[in-house]
Amino acid sequence: SKFTKLKNVMAVSSGTAALQLAIDSLGISKGDEVIVPNLTFAAPINSLIHSGAKPVLVDIKEETLCIDEDKIESAITKKTKAIIVVHLYGYPANMNRINEICRKNKLLLIEDCAEALGSKYKGEHVGKFSDAATFSFFGNKTLTTGEGGIISFKKKKNKEKALLLRDHGMSKKEKYWHLKIGYNFRMTNLQAAVGTAQFERAQQLINDKIKIANLYNKLLKNIDGIRLIKNNKNIINTYWLYVIIFDGKMLRYRDKILNYLSINGIDSRKVFYPINKMPVFKYYCKQEKNLDISNSVASNALCLPSSGVSEKEIKKVSSLIKKYVMGKNDKR
């Protein structure tokens, strides 16, 4: 709370537990529709399905990888109750516009900040703009407790409901008397101790991420066939993972470049699969007709090593990518 300036904060066992409690505490349930980006980790989709709600998939903006605010309103129906925004890979979504849409249509708003600790929109930490915000401290996050998460609520009454649900729905006044159907979503003392120590160096960890990204940006800019995620002046992107997108002549070469890096001892990674492409979700999700951007990005984007890498290692990664791309360009 001190670090982010967010209010009504509580700790939980994971980022997914945070999402589940946020959804339940805000009263999102069976029959409700909730608008979500098509390109995201599956946690918000799973949590909505467990609550009985129906995820409505909306495309992303190629410039930010976040939900396309210009396509949200066409997905709103009489059943729409909320929007879940995912600040994907650390890049903040357009919260001013999305808040306008929520106010106009009387919708709840949840920010999934799992990958965006330290990210800011117009000077405010992400999570400040919604009815509930969730964070993850999984082992691969910028700040970790091994497994753990945080929720922040705009209203204290929602935090109180979440606290009840977090501990089996058990009364705080009468032990073993259950008032709600709850969960065991408590954070352990060991996790909390690790997190407390991590927060003493949180800004350093975030600055390290930004420094890595800035060097990649310098080394990979102005290469034909590679598009970088560019920041605008209103945001601070903390680059949980550094993402490049192949386009133009390099379209459909992503997997070959991934294998090329692997042969040279470098572990890179695809971005998340779009939700609409996974058969397990087709029964549960409603999708807008045009999801072309998220499907294209998912096929052509690559996450580069983004944590604990030295300047020498970043230069090696960038040099190999540049060599591969320039080699392909020269052959054409």
N, C-alpha and C positions, 0 to 999 in steps of 0.2 A: 504494500500500500504506500509506503514511504517512497519507494523507488519510482512507481508509476503515477502516483497521486490519485489512484483510483480508490473508491470508497466501498464499504460493505464487502470486504474481501474475506474469503475462507479457503482453506487448503483441503485438497481431496487426493484420492489415490492415483489418479491419472488424468490426462487431458480429456480422454473420452468420458470418464466419470463426470468431469466438469461439464461437458456438453449435455450429458443425460440429465444431470441435476438442474442445469439451466433451463432446459426444455420443459421438464416436469414442473419446476417451480414457477414458471411463467404461465402454466396452464395450457400448454400446447398438447393436444391429445387426439384421439381417434376422430377422423373426419376432417381434421384441419389440413390445409395445404401450406407448405413452407417452401419458399423460393430459395434455391441454393445454386452455387456455381457448378457447372458440369465437370470442371477440372479441379479436383481436390482429393486429398486423402479421404478414405471412406468413412472416417469417424462421425462426421455430422449426419451422413446418410443413414448409417447404422443406428445412431441414437434416435433419429426421427422415426425410423421404422419400428424400433422397440417401443416408442411412445404411442404408436398407432397412427401417427400422422403420415401424410404422403409428401415426399420430396418432389418439388417441381424444378426440373433442371433447366438452367439458363446459361447461355454461352458467356465466354469471357472476352475481355479486351486484349488484343495481342500486345499492346504497349505495356500492360501492367501484369497480365496473367490473372487479374482479379475479375470478379463478376462485372459484366457490362451493364452499367447503370441505365444505359439507353434502351436496353431490352427487357428491363424488369417489369415495367407497367403493363406491357402486352401479356405478361404471364399471370397478372393478378385476376382472381375471380372472387365470387362471393364467399368461397371457402378459404381464401388466403388469410392466414392469421399472422404470419411472420416472415421475415427474411433472415437468412444466416449468411453473413459476409465472411469470407475467408481471406485473410491477408497473406496470400500465398507466397511462400519462400521469403517472407519478410517485407513484401511490398504492400503499403497501405492502400486499400480501396478508396474510391471517391466518396468519402463519408458525408460531405455536405449534400450532394445530390441524393444519395441513398436516404439520408435523414428526411429530406424534403418529401420523397416518395412515401416514406413511412407515416409522416405526419398527415399528408394529404389523404392517405388511404386507411389511416388508423391501424397501422400494423406494428407488431412488436419487432424488435431488432436485436439479434445476437451477433456479436463479433467473435469469430474463431481466431484467436491470436496465438495459436499453438506455436507458430513458426516466426512470431514477430515481437518477441520481447525486446524492448528498446526502440521499436519503430514508432515514428511519430507522423501525425497528419496535422498540418498547420500549427505546429508547436505543441500539440497535445499528444500524449501517449495513446496508442491504439487501445481500445477498450473503453475510452471515455465517452464514446458517441452512441452507446446502445443501452438497452434494458439489462443485458447481461453480457459479460465478456469472459472467455475461457482461455487458459494458458496451459501449455504442456511442459513438464520438466523430465520427459523421457530421456534415455541415455544419449540420444543423438542430438538433443537440442542445445542451443547456445548456452543455456544454464540448465544444469541437470540435478535431479535428486535420485537418479537411477530410474525411478518410476514415480510420477506424481503430477499434480496439477493445481491450478488456482481458479476460482471463480470470483468475479466482481459483479455486484448488482447495483443498479441505479437506486432501487428502493430497498430500504431495510427489511420490509415485510417479506420480500422475496428471499432475502438471505436467511431469515428466520425459518421459512418453509424449507429451504435447502438444507439447513443445519439439521432439521428434524428428519428429513429423508436420508441424509448422509449416514445416520446412525440407526438404521433399521426402523425408522419412524417411531422411535421410542420416546416417551415423555421425559422431559428434563426434570420433572417434579416427582414422578412415580416410576421407580426402577422396574423394568420389565413390563411396563404398561405401554402398549403400542397404539399410537393414534393414527398412523398412516401405514400403507404398504411401502416399506422403505428399502434401502440398500445398505451394504457395508462398504462405503466409499471413503472411509477415514484415511488420512495420511498417517503413516507410522512416525514414531518419535525419531527413528533412525533416518528416515527420509528428510524429516524436518531439520535435523541437525546438519545433514549434508547441504540442504538448501540454504540454511542460514549462513554457512561458511561461503557458499558460492556467491551469495548476494554481496558479500564484502568486496568481491572483485567483478561484479556484474558489468559495470561500465567498461572495464578493461577487456572482458570477453567480447563485448559488443564492438568495441573499437577495433579489436583484432579482426573480426569478421569484415568490417568496413574497409580496413586496410588491405586485406586480401583481395576484396572485390575491386578496389580502386586500381590495384596493380594489374589484375586481369583486364579491366577496362582499358588501361593504357596500352597493354600488349596486344589486345585483340581488336582494337578499333580499326575501322576503315578497311576491313578485309571483305572482299566481294564474296558473298555466300554465307556470311555470318552476321546475324542481327543480335545486338546487345539490348538488354533491358535498361532503358534510359530513365533516370530519375527526373522528376520535375521539381521546381523550387519549393513546392508546398509540402514535401514529404522527406522523411528520413527512412531510407530502406536499410535494414540491418542484415540483409543477405544471408538468411539462414543457410540457403544453398545458392551458389552462384550458377545462373542459368544462361546458356547461349542457345539461339535458335538458328538452324540452318535454313536458308531460303535460296531463291533463285536457282543457280546452277547446282547448288549443293542439296537441294531437296532430295529426300529419300536416301541420303548418305549417312544419316545419324548412326545407325547400327554398325555400319562398317567403320566409322570413326571410333565408336565405343570399343570395338574389337581391336582396332589398331592401337589405341591407348593401352588396352589390357595387355597386349603382346609386349608393350614397352614398359610394363610394370606399374601402370597407372590405373587406379580404380575410378571410373566415372559411372554415372547412373542415369537411366531414363527418368523423365518426370513421371508423375502419377498417370495411370491410365484414366481416360475420361469415364465417368460413371455410366454413360449411356452405352458403352461398348461391352460392359460386363453382364453376361446373361443373368447372373444372380439378382441383379437389381431391376431388371426390366418389368417384373410383375409389380413391384412396389412403387416405382417412380413414374411420374408424369413428365414428359419432356417437351420442350418447345421444338418447333420444326427445324430451326436453323441452329445447329451446334458445330458449324464448320470450323470456327476458329479454334475451339478447344480440341477438336479432333485432329486438326492440322498441327497445332503446337505439340500435342502429345506424341505425334509421330516424328517430329523434327527437332525437339529440344533435348538438351543434354545438361546434366548437372555435373559440374567439375569439383574436384577436391576443395573443400571450403573450410576446413577446421585444422588447426595445428600444422599448416603447411608453410614451409620457409619460402623466402623470396627466390631462392635457387630452384626449388621444386615448382613454384608457380611459373617461372620462366621456362622450365623444361616442358611442362604441360602445354603452355601457350605456343612454344616453338614447334612441338610435334603437331598440334592442331593446324597451325599456320602452314607448316610444311606439307601436310596432307591436302589441305584446301588449295593452296597455291599450285601444288602438283596437278590436281584435277583441273584447275582453271587453265593451266598452261597447255594441257592436252586438248583443250577445246578451242 
